[in-house]
Amino acid sequence: MFTLNNPSLSLAQQLDAEDPLVSFKNEFIAPGRDGAGDIYFLGNSLGLQPNRTREYLHRILDDWSSLGVESFFHASEPWMYYHQKLAGPLAQIVGAKESEVVVMNNLTVNLHLMMASFYHPVGKKNRILCEAKAFPSDQYAFETHVKHHGLTPEAAVLEVSPRQGEHLLRTEDILQTIRDHKDEIALILLGGLHYYTGQVLDMEAITREAHSHGIIVGFDLAHAAGNIRLSLHDWGVDFACWCNYKYLNAGPGAIGAAFIHERHHKASTPRLAGWWGYDAATRFKMEKGFIPMAGAEGWQLSTPAILLYATLHASLDVFMEAGWEKLNKKRRLLNDFLWSVVTNAFANTQPGTLEILTPTDPTWRGCQISLLVHKNGKELFEHLLSIGIRTDWREPNVIRFAPVPLYNSFEEVYRLGEAIRRI
Ligand SMILES: Cc1ncc(COP(=O)(O)O)c(C=O)c1O
């Protein structure tokens, strides 16, 4: 056993030498200069391109050119059933049953679809509970749904905030807000892992509390899926949506996904429907009267986007080859190492120059660390970029580092610390 308190180069190299996933770095293409890949700590924004994505895409293009529409049934991997390759691995990653996961649309579209199914304001029980400073797309979804129901966002959107002088939400405050407003809340929809601070919420406790008052709970898992361990089914979460272009490496604007707990898999659950969610056995009879497919697939709307499925398929194959359990183990170690590198590098900084926004307790954070830099933050970000270390800048003064277990090494994290220390 070694301690991570002294994150030296030799410790980083030892950790890399012992890393069973070290070769997976070669499965990805990192942007860079002069043929060398930069150090890429932006898995929280757009994951890197797997080498094999091109080949998976070409397979679809070849089928299209040689078989045309016949590819739906006669391609080597028939398009009609292609989506079935995706739900299984994703279900493992988010802790769900395969029938509870569907790959479709994009994240914001899916948030709207889920709200159409699960936000039913009645009388004074009409409010949506969310976190203050939710991702803007989520805020616009809340705003437009409440207006659609003839309500105002000021009255119907209830935000829970960190306490004065704090950056993180306290679980006890979320639970207390639910209790205080139990007769007004129609839906709880929170970011399971906050994009700005990197805080993981106690989704299990929130779901339990909400259900004890008969309130539906959903999560936006854009920053959680493929990053942290989730148990959506066992926690009893009603629904969740996520994108697959961050930690899941399926490419810009990749196809999104949703989880709908099996308790809602009833034809009577309200939804906005399209023909691709229609009972597969009778879909092509093209008759009136919507009959949904049995599981989460019953929420599909449109003809499948096979090219987008292919990029997700490529990246999920890499995930499954690496193994979700091994990835979780490495993520924890890599993040602990990052934490000690960052705190060591900034140890001699003047007080008040910066704050770490992300929770200290590793249980409540994923791959990411967010720093609030009060002075010269943009200069730090630009300097790192100039020496080939790509990180993420959020106005006005937050820098985020997100080393991911699939393609980042301990030595890269060490080099980040050295670069900061030299500045
Ligand atoms: C937390 C969160 N929610 C929603 C979105 C919007 O996703 P999309 O543009 O795929 O609809 C993002 C995008 O980064 C996000 O980070």
The ligand as an SDF file (V2000), in Angstrom:
LIG
                    3D

 16 16  0  0  0  0  0  0  0  0999 V2000
  -26.0830   18.9680  -17.2590 C   0  0  0  0  0  0  0  0  0  0  0  0
  -26.4640   19.1490  -18.7140 C   0  0  0  0  0  0  0  0  0  0  0  0
  -27.7770   19.1310  -19.0350 N   0  0  0  0  0  0  0  0  0  0  0  0
  -28.1720   19.3120  -20.3100 C   0  0  0  0  0  0  0  0  0  0  0  0
  -27.2660   19.5140  -21.3280 C   0  0  0  0  0  0  0  0  0  0  0  0
  -27.7510   19.7130  -22.7230 C   0  0  0  0  0  0  0  0  0  0  0  0
  -27.5070   18.5790  -23.5000 O   0  0  0  0  0  0  0  0  0  0  0  0
  -27.8840   18.5080  -25.0460 P   0  0  0  0  0  0  0  0  0  0  0  0
  -27.2480   19.6760  -25.6990 O   0  0  0  0  0  0  0  0  0  0  0  0
  -27.2900   17.2170  -25.5020 O   0  0  0  0  0  0  0  0  0  0  0  0
  -29.3690   18.5420  -25.1510 O   0  0  0  0  0  0  0  0  0  0  0  0
  -25.8930   19.5220  -21.0310 C   0  0  0  0  0  0  0  0  0  0  0  0
  -24.8910   19.7470  -22.0790 C   0  0  0  0  0  0  0  0  0  0  0  0
  -23.7030   19.8160  -21.8730 O   0  0  0  0  0  0  0  0  0  0  0  0
  -25.4910   19.3470  -19.6830 C   0  0  0  0  0  0  0  0  0  0  0  0
  -24.2020   19.3780  -19.3270 O   0  0  0  0  0  0  0  0  0  0  0  0
  1  2  1  0
  2  3  1  0
  2 15  2  0
  3  4  2  0
  4  5  1  0
  5  6  1  0
  5 12  2  0
  6  7  1  0
  7  8  1  0
  8  9  2  0
  8 10  1  0
  8 11  1  0
 12 13  1  0
 12 15  1  0
 13 14  2  0
 15 16  1  0
M  END
$$$$
